[in-house]
Amino acid sequence: MKNQIKKNKEVVIFGLFIILLASLFNAWTITIIFSSYNAFISSLNFRTIIWVFDILCILLGYLFIRYNRKTFLSYLVRRVIKFMVAVFLIVLIFELLLRLTSSFWPLQTQDVIFEKYTGEPGGIYFTDPRYDLQVMKPSFKQDKMFYGGRWWLHRSNKIGIRDNRDIKKADIVLLGDSVIYGHGVNVENSLADYLDRLSGFTVANLGTQADYPPYEYIRLKHLGLFLRPKVVLFFINGCNDGNDFAIYHPTEYFINKLILEKAPDYSKGVEASDYLSYYKKTYPFGSIFLDNLLVYRFYHKTVKLLNKINEYKYSPFSSENEKLRSKIMKKILTDANRLCRINGAKLIVVFTGIDVTIHKTDPCVDFTNLCKEITNAIGVPYLDLGEESPDINFLLKDGHYSPLGNKWAADCIWEYLKNSKLLMK
């Protein structure tokens, strides 16, 4: 008899638990927690599914409470509870095993699982749908950035750039890829921070991982010039940027559309920029929790992990693609120079001369020489850091600048700026 009473209590408690769970996790609460990360979750179809599921759960909970004396229901509840406990223990064991063995995984696997160069809950980006452009989440902190076997800290300020300060005006604006962003190093060891301290001028770092010239142009037009700089350093990585054209495949129509867009009124200040207009404030309670579970990240990134292991090799450019790339670069640099000149800034192209690309389509020097010809033709000065061979200690294992390399590059750039007398206190 006592055993029967205990079974009945289990049924009632389980029924109440199901009703409470359905009440808390309804279409409203789930949309608030997850909608910023998945368009489907905020759709009408998803909300309808959740409401139907909640109603069924509440009905099931009522049946458990109402008919708690049924032996079958008591048996069913015990089995369900045991199953849930078993699943929880299995997930917990796998999570512990993954955390204990993570340092022994192949580096490519670690890169995919721990990478934060994403738009996921713990990632540092969101996507601007106008240009399919990755933009840094403003006022965002990520203490576990990882790639290439290195961990570092990421901080962005209110305008969505990597900086510990909230700045409204800058003397020097940097545009570039992961080399300029400061991949693999903390902000105080980045090129931008070294240049800021060395020169005494305010430097704004708009460098973003995986950027290439068309994206740098967008950042210049929609944010960089709002900072009213005196100098704009447009970094070109001959290896990465040349090959990125084979990855992004920009069309001439897309480039013409970018250039023909009316330039905003930069005199209104950075508050008038539309750079962050597609950013949505998130409520990452449930999402961040899942994002920190290695079991979930393995499940979520299985396809990406397989693609990473079976790396696709890009084929070399055709002669038609070469002509298009040349035409696009000329348009980008010409209009960037025009915008800078109109707004009282001096555009300088800087070639980094280092190789961090995975996809090889042509020698780095080909694209670098192409850009040098264009800069000479349109009257834009350039500085080639690749002409000086940096010490091996200046590079990380994946080819990006180490703290010493960033300091060396900042020294070279500051020496060039001093000699050109473009900045006056």
Backbone torsions as a table, in degrees:
resi	resn	phi	psi	omega
1	MET	NA	-44.1	179.2
2	LYS	-61.3	-40.1	179.4
3	ASN	-63.1	-38.2	179.5
4	GLN	-65.4	-40.6	178.2
5	ILE	-62.8	-41.5	-179.8
6	LYS	-61.6	-42.0	178.6
7	LYS	-61.8	-42.5	-179.4
8	ASN	-62.2	-40.9	177.6
9	LYS	-62.7	-39.8	178.8
10	GLU	-60.4	-42.0	-179.2
11	VAL	-64.1	-46.4	-179.2
12	VAL	-62.4	-45.8	-179.7
13	ILE	-62.5	-42.6	179.5
14	PHE	-64.6	-40.5	177.6
15	GLY	-61.5	-43.7	177.3
16	LEU	-63.3	-38.5	179.9
17	PHE	-62.7	-43.4	179.8
18	ILE	-63.7	-42.5	179.9
19	ILE	-64.3	-43.8	179.1
20	LEU	-63.3	-42.7	-179.5
21	LEU	-62.6	-44.5	179.1
22	ALA	-64.6	-34.4	-179.6
23	SER	-71.0	-39.3	-178.0
24	LEU	-76.0	-43.3	-177.0
25	PHE	-100.6	75.0	178.6
26	ASN	-104.6	-177.3	-176.5
27	ALA	-59.6	-34.1	-178.6
28	TRP	-69.1	-51.5	-176.2
29	THR	-66.4	-40.4	-179.8
30	ILE	-65.3	-39.6	178.5
31	THR	-64.0	-40.9	179.3
32	ILE	-63.1	-40.9	-176.3
33	ILE	-74.5	-41.1	-168.4
34	PHE	-114.1	-10.1	-169.5
35	SER	-59.9	-30.7	-177.1
36	SER	-67.4	-17.7	-175.1
37	TYR	-105.0	-13.4	-174.7
38	ASN	-149.1	118.1	-177.3
39	ALA	-65.7	-32.7	-179.2
40	PHE	-62.2	-37.2	-177.2
41	ILE	-62.3	-32.4	-179.2
42	SER	-89.1	4.2	-177.8
43	SER	-82.0	162.4	179.6
44	LEU	-65.4	-38.1	-179.9
45	ASN	-60.2	-44.1	-179.4
46	PHE	-65.4	-44.8	179.7
47	ARG	-60.7	-38.8	178.5
48	THR	-63.6	-43.7	178.6
49	ILE	-60.3	-44.5	-178.7
50	ILE	-64.3	-42.6	-179.9
51	TRP	-63.4	-42.8	178.0
52	VAL	-62.2	-44.3	179.3
53	PHE	-61.9	-42.4	179.5
54	ASP	-63.4	-43.1	179.9
55	ILE	-62.7	-41.4	178.4
56	LEU	-64.2	-40.4	178.8
57	CYS	-64.3	-42.7	178.9
58	ILE	-64.4	-40.8	178.0
59	LEU	-63.6	-42.9	179.5
60	LEU	-64.2	-41.8	177.9
61	GLY	-61.2	-40.7	178.0
62	TYR	-62.4	-42.1	-179.9
63	LEU	-64.3	-39.1	177.3
64	PHE	-61.0	-42.7	-178.8
65	ILE	-71.7	-43.5	-175.7
66	ARG	-67.5	-41.5	-176.0
67	TYR	-113.1	46.1	-175.1
68	ASN	-70.5	-12.0	-178.0
69	ARG	-86.5	-6.6	-179.7
70	LYS	-70.3	126.9	-178.7
71	THR	-61.0	-37.9	-178.5
72	PHE	-62.1	-42.7	-179.9
73	LEU	-65.6	-38.6	177.3
74	SER	-61.4	-43.3	179.0
75	TYR	-63.4	-44.0	-178.8
76	LEU	-62.4	-44.5	-179.3
77	VAL	-61.3	-44.2	179.6
78	ARG	-59.9	-41.7	180.0
79	ARG	-66.7	-40.5	179.8
80	VAL	-63.8	-44.4	179.8
81	ILE	-62.4	-44.1	178.7
82	LYS	-62.7	-40.2	179.4
83	PHE	-63.7	-44.5	-180.0
84	MET	-63.2	-41.2	177.7
85	VAL	-63.9	-41.5	179.4
86	ALA	-62.8	-44.1	178.5
87	VAL	-62.4	-44.0	179.3
88	PHE	-59.7	-44.7	-178.9
89	LEU	-66.2	-39.6	178.6
90	ILE	-62.9	-46.4	178.7
91	VAL	-61.6	-43.3	179.9
92	LEU	-61.9	-43.8	179.5
93	ILE	-63.8	-44.5	178.4
94	PHE	-62.6	-40.8	179.3
95	GLU	-61.4	-45.0	179.2
96	LEU	-63.9	-42.8	179.5
97	LEU	-62.9	-42.8	179.7
98	LEU	-63.2	-41.6	-179.3
99	ARG	-69.0	-36.3	-178.9
100	LEU	-74.0	-27.7	-175.8
101	THR	-104.9	-0.2	-172.3
102	SER	-57.7	-33.4	-178.2
103	SER	-70.8	-12.8	-179.5
104	PHE	-98.6	-3.5	-179.8
105	TRP	-68.9	156.3	171.2
106	PRO	-57.8	147.7	-175.5
107	LEU	-59.7	-37.8	178.9
108	GLN	-61.9	-38.6	178.0
109	THR	-65.9	-44.5	177.8
110	GLN	-59.5	-42.1	-178.9
111	ASP	-59.2	-44.1	-177.7
112	VAL	-69.8	-43.1	-175.4
113	ILE	-72.5	-41.5	-174.6
114	PHE	-96.4	-6.8	-175.9
115	GLU	-58.0	138.3	177.5
116	LYS	-117.6	7.5	174.3
117	TYR	-78.5	58.3	-174.3
118	THR	-140.2	174.9	174.3
119	GLY	-100.9	15.1	179.5
120	GLU	-74.5	171.9	-176.6
121	PRO	-48.8	-45.9	-179.9
122	GLY	-91.2	-1.0	179.9
123	GLY	-75.8	163.6	-172.9
124	ILE	-93.9	-1.7	-174.6
125	TYR	-116.8	159.3	159.5
126	PHE	-128.6	166.8	-175.4
127	THR	-107.1	130.3	171.9
128	ASP	-87.8	109.5	-173.7
129	PRO	-67.1	-17.6	-179.8
130	ARG	-62.0	-37.2	-175.7
131	TYR	-126.1	7.0	-172.6
132	ASP	52.1	47.3	-171.8
133	LEU	-106.8	132.8	174.5
134	GLN	-78.9	126.4	179.9
135	VAL	-125.5	138.3	-179.8
136	MET	-67.8	136.3	174.8
137	LYS	-63.5	131.7	-179.1
138	PRO	-72.7	149.0	178.3
139	SER	48.9	48.8	-174.5
140	PHE	-116.5	138.9	178.8
141	LYS	-119.0	135.8	173.5
142	GLN	-139.8	110.4	-175.9
143	ASP	-87.9	-2.9	-175.4
144	LYS	-126.2	49.2	173.0
145	MET	-68.6	137.0	-178.6
146	PHE	-146.2	138.4	169.8
147	TYR	-174.0	144.4	176.2
148	GLY	61.8	26.3	178.3
149	GLY	84.7	8.1	-178.3
150	ARG	-121.3	144.5	174.7
151	TRP	-110.2	141.0	175.4
152	TRP	-153.3	171.9	-177.9
153	LEU	-100.5	143.5	176.1
154	HIS	-122.2	133.9	173.4
155	ARG	-136.1	134.6	173.1
156	SER	-120.8	153.4	-179.4
157	ASN	-97.3	-169.1	-172.9
158	LYS	-65.2	-23.9	-178.4
159	ILE	-97.7	8.0	173.1
160	GLY	79.9	36.9	173.2
161	ILE	-128.2	161.5	-176.9
162	ARG	-78.2	103.0	-178.8
163	ASP	-165.9	143.2	176.7
164	ASN	-81.9	-10.4	-178.0
165	ARG	-107.3	153.5	171.1
166	ASP	-96.7	106.9	-175.7
167	ILE	-111.6	146.1	177.4
168	LYS	-112.8	-14.3	-179.8
169	LYS	-145.7	145.1	179.7
170	ALA	-140.0	146.6	176.4
171	ASP	-82.3	-35.2	-178.2
172	ILE	-128.7	131.3	177.0
173	VAL	-114.7	131.4	178.2
174	LEU	-106.2	131.9	176.1
175	LEU	-122.4	127.2	-178.6
176	GLY	-178.7	-169.1	-176.9
177	ASP	-99.0	-150.7	-176.2
178	SER	-63.5	-26.0	177.5
179	VAL	-62.9	-41.3	-178.5
180	ILE	-80.9	-35.7	175.8
181	TYR	-54.1	-38.4	-177.0
182	GLY	104.4	42.0	-180.0
183	HIS	-56.3	130.6	174.3
184	GLY	84.8	-2.8	-178.9
185	VAL	-133.0	156.0	174.5
186	ASN	-72.0	162.5	-172.0
187	VAL	-58.9	-34.2	-178.2
188	GLU	-70.5	-11.3	177.7
189	ASN	-109.7	13.0	179.6
190	SER	-84.7	161.0	179.4
191	LEU	-58.3	-44.0	-177.5
192	ALA	-60.8	-43.0	-178.4
193	ASP	-68.5	-40.5	176.6
194	TYR	-62.0	-43.6	-179.2
195	LEU	-65.7	-38.0	178.2
196	ASP	-60.5	-48.0	-178.8
197	ARG	-71.5	-37.1	-177.7
198	LEU	-68.4	-42.1	-174.3
199	SER	-87.5	-28.3	-174.6
200	GLY	83.1	2.2	177.1
201	PHE	-101.2	155.0	179.5
202	THR	-77.4	124.3	-178.4
203	VAL	-113.4	128.6	177.1
204	ALA	-106.3	123.7	-176.0
205	ASN	-98.3	101.9	177.5
206	LEU	-96.3	11.3	178.5
207	GLY	-61.7	137.3	-176.9
208	THR	-140.0	135.2	-179.1
209	GLN	-55.6	134.9	177.1
210	ALA	72.1	12.8	174.9
211	ASP	-72.0	154.8	171.4
212	TYR	-143.4	172.4	-167.8
213	PRO	-46.7	-46.8	178.2
214	PRO	-58.5	-37.7	178.2
215	TYR	-71.2	-37.1	176.8
216	GLU	-62.3	-38.8	177.9
217	TYR	-61.7	-42.9	179.0
218	ILE	-61.0	-44.1	-179.1
219	ARG	-66.7	-36.9	176.6
220	LEU	-61.5	-46.4	-174.3
221	LYS	-72.7	-34.7	-173.8
222	HIS	-100.9	-8.5	177.7
223	LEU	-144.4	-50.3	-171.4
224	GLY	-52.7	-47.7	-176.3
225	LEU	-75.0	-16.1	174.0
226	PHE	-67.1	-20.6	-179.8
227	LEU	-83.7	0.1	175.7
228	ARG	53.6	53.7	-177.4
229	PRO	-75.7	159.2	172.3
230	LYS	-90.5	-31.0	-178.9
231	VAL	-134.3	136.2	173.8
232	VAL	-117.9	120.0	178.2
233	LEU	-99.5	111.6	-176.7
234	PHE	-99.4	97.9	-174.2
235	PHE	-81.5	135.5	176.4
236	ILE	-124.9	124.7	176.0
237	ASN	-101.2	105.3	-173.3
238	GLY	-53.6	-34.4	-179.5
239	CYS	-76.7	-56.9	-177.1
240	ASN	-64.7	-53.8	-171.7
241	ASP	-65.1	-38.4	178.0
242	GLY	-61.8	-40.6	-179.4
243	ASN	-78.8	-25.3	179.7
244	ASP	-63.8	-25.2	176.1
245	PHE	-63.3	-28.9	178.4
246	ALA	-79.0	-16.6	-179.8
247	ILE	-92.9	-48.2	-175.4
248	TYR	-85.3	-25.6	-179.7
249	HIS	48.9	59.5	178.7
250	PRO	-67.8	141.9	177.2
251	THR	-97.1	158.8	178.0
252	GLU	-64.3	-32.7	177.8
253	TYR	-61.8	-44.6	179.6
254	PHE	-60.8	-44.7	-179.7
255	ILE	-65.6	-43.9	178.7
256	ASN	-61.2	-37.9	179.0
257	LYS	-63.7	-41.5	178.6
258	LEU	-60.8	-46.6	-174.9
259	ILE	-70.4	-36.4	-177.7
260	LEU	-77.5	-13.1	175.7
261	GLU	-60.0	134.1	-179.3
262	LYS	-64.3	131.1	178.9
263	ALA	-69.2	138.6	179.7
264	PRO	-71.8	172.4	176.6
265	ASP	-86.0	101.5	-174.9
266	TYR	-72.7	-16.1	-178.8
267	SER	-69.2	-16.0	-178.8
268	LYS	-75.5	-9.7	177.9
269	GLY	91.3	169.3	-173.0
270	VAL	-64.3	-21.5	178.6
271	GLU	-64.6	-23.2	-178.1
272	ALA	-86.0	-4.8	-179.1
273	SER	-67.7	143.7	176.4
274	ASP	-98.7	16.1	-174.6
275	TYR	-59.4	-35.9	-177.2
276	LEU	-106.2	18.2	-172.4
277	SER	-65.8	-20.4	-179.2
278	TYR	-102.0	9.8	177.4
279	TYR	-82.9	134.4	178.0
280	LYS	-114.3	131.4	175.8
281	LYS	-62.9	130.1	-174.4
282	THR	-108.1	161.8	175.1
283	TYR	-121.1	84.0	-165.0
284	PRO	-84.9	23.3	-175.9
285	PHE	-53.0	-64.7	-178.4
286	GLY	-71.2	-36.9	-176.1
287	SER	-66.8	-45.3	179.8
288	ILE	-64.0	-37.4	178.3
289	PHE	-59.6	-48.7	179.2
290	LEU	-64.5	-39.6	-177.4
291	ASP	-63.3	-25.4	-179.5
292	ASN	-89.4	-4.9	176.6
293	LEU	-87.0	120.6	-179.6
294	LEU	-65.5	-32.9	177.6
295	VAL	-59.5	-45.6	179.9
296	TYR	-66.6	-41.9	-178.0
297	ARG	-65.4	-36.8	175.8
298	PHE	-64.0	-45.2	178.8
299	TYR	-63.0	-46.4	-174.2
300	HIS	-68.2	-31.3	-173.2
301	LYS	-109.0	18.7	-178.1
302	THR	-57.8	-48.3	-178.7
303	VAL	-63.8	-45.1	179.6
304	LYS	-63.0	-37.3	179.4
305	LEU	-63.5	-44.0	178.8
306	LEU	-65.2	-39.1	177.8
307	ASN	-64.7	-35.9	-179.7
308	LYS	-67.7	-40.3	-179.1
309	ILE	-69.2	-41.8	177.9
310	ASN	-96.2	63.9	-172.2
311	GLU	-56.6	128.0	178.5
312	TYR	-79.1	133.2	-179.2
313	LYS	-97.6	124.8	-179.7
314	TYR	-79.7	142.3	179.5
315	SER	-82.8	156.2	-179.7
316	PRO	-61.6	158.3	178.7
317	PHE	-67.3	146.9	170.3
318	SER	-84.3	169.9	179.5
319	SER	-64.1	-32.3	178.6
320	GLU	-67.1	-40.9	178.1
321	ASN	-65.8	-36.0	177.7
322	GLU	-61.4	-44.0	179.9
323	LYS	-64.1	-41.4	-179.6
324	LEU	-65.7	-42.4	179.7
325	ARG	-61.4	-42.0	178.7
326	SER	-62.8	-42.9	-179.1
327	LYS	-65.3	-42.5	-179.6
328	ILE	-64.4	-45.7	-179.8
329	MET	-61.2	-39.3	179.5
330	LYS	-64.3	-41.9	-180.0
331	LYS	-66.7	-43.3	-178.5
332	ILE	-62.3	-51.7	-176.4
333	LEU	-68.3	-36.7	179.1
334	THR	-63.8	-46.1	-178.1
335	ASP	-74.4	-33.5	175.7
336	ALA	-61.5	-41.3	178.3
337	ASN	-65.3	-39.7	179.4
338	ARG	-63.8	-46.7	-179.6
339	LEU	-62.5	-42.4	179.5
340	CYS	-63.2	-45.7	-177.7
341	ARG	-62.1	-43.1	179.9
342	ILE	-61.8	-34.2	-175.3
343	ASN	-100.7	19.8	172.1
344	GLY	74.3	23.0	179.0
345	ALA	-114.4	153.9	177.7
346	LYS	-105.7	122.9	178.7
347	LEU	-88.5	129.4	176.0
348	ILE	-129.8	129.4	176.6
349	VAL	-91.3	131.9	179.5
350	VAL	-121.4	124.6	177.6
351	PHE	-96.4	123.5	-177.5
352	THR	-79.4	-33.2	174.9
353	GLY	70.2	20.7	176.6
354	ILE	-119.2	159.2	-171.8
355	ASP	-114.7	110.0	176.2
356	VAL	-124.0	15.5	-176.1
357	THR	-85.9	154.2	176.1
358	ILE	-97.7	-42.7	-174.7
359	HIS	-89.7	114.6	-178.4
360	LYS	-96.6	123.3	174.1
361	THR	-119.9	-29.4	177.2
362	ASP	-160.9	165.1	-179.3
363	PRO	-60.8	145.6	-179.5
364	CYS	-57.2	-38.1	-172.9
365	VAL	-64.4	-28.9	-178.6
366	ASP	-62.1	-48.7	-178.6
367	PHE	-70.2	-37.4	177.4
368	THR	-60.4	-46.4	-180.0
369	ASN	-65.0	-37.2	176.8
370	LEU	-59.4	-47.0	-178.7
371	CYS	-67.9	-34.0	177.0
372	LYS	-64.3	-40.7	177.8
373	GLU	-61.7	-40.7	-179.2
374	ILE	-68.0	-45.0	-179.3
375	THR	-62.7	-38.3	177.0
376	ASN	-65.1	-39.3	-177.5
377	ALA	-68.2	-35.0	-176.7
378	ILE	-99.9	2.4	175.0
379	GLY	77.2	33.1	177.0
380	VAL	-103.3	125.6	178.9
381	PRO	-70.2	153.9	177.6
382	TYR	-139.9	156.7	175.5
383	LEU	-125.4	125.6	-178.6
384	ASP	-107.0	101.9	177.7
385	LEU	-69.8	-19.6	-179.4
386	GLY	-72.7	-14.5	178.6
387	GLU	-70.6	-22.1	175.8
388	GLU	-106.9	123.7	-178.4
389	SER	-77.4	114.1	-179.9
390	PRO	-71.4	154.8	175.4
391	ASP	-61.3	148.8	-179.8
392	ILE	-58.5	-28.1	178.7
393	ASN	-73.0	-8.9	-179.5
394	PHE	-81.8	-6.4	-176.3
395	LEU	-121.9	144.6	171.5
396	LEU	-78.0	173.4	-178.8
397	LYS	-62.0	-30.3	-178.9
398	ASP	-90.1	6.9	173.7
399	GLY	97.6	-9.6	177.6
400	HIS	-77.3	163.0	177.9
401	TYR	-65.8	136.6	170.0
402	SER	-81.8	175.7	174.4
403	PRO	-53.1	-41.2	177.5
404	LEU	-64.9	-39.1	178.8
405	GLY	-65.3	-41.1	177.7
406	ASN	-64.4	-38.6	177.8
407	LYS	-66.1	-41.9	178.0
408	TRP	-61.3	-45.8	-179.9
409	ALA	-63.5	-41.0	178.5
410	ALA	-63.1	-39.7	177.3
411	ASP	-61.2	-46.1	179.7
412	CYS	-61.1	-44.8	-178.3
413	ILE	-67.1	-43.0	-179.4
414	TRP	-65.4	-38.2	177.3
415	GLU	-62.0	-41.5	178.4
416	TYR	-64.7	-44.8	-178.6
417	LEU	-65.6	-38.4	177.6
418	LYS	-63.3	-44.5	-178.1
419	ASN	-67.4	-32.4	-179.1
420	SER	-82.1	-12.3	178.0
421	LYS	55.1	38.1	179.4
422	LEU	-82.9	-20.6	179.9
423	LEU	-117.4	126.2	178.7
424	MET	-124.6	133.1	178.5
425	LYS	-65.7	NA	NA
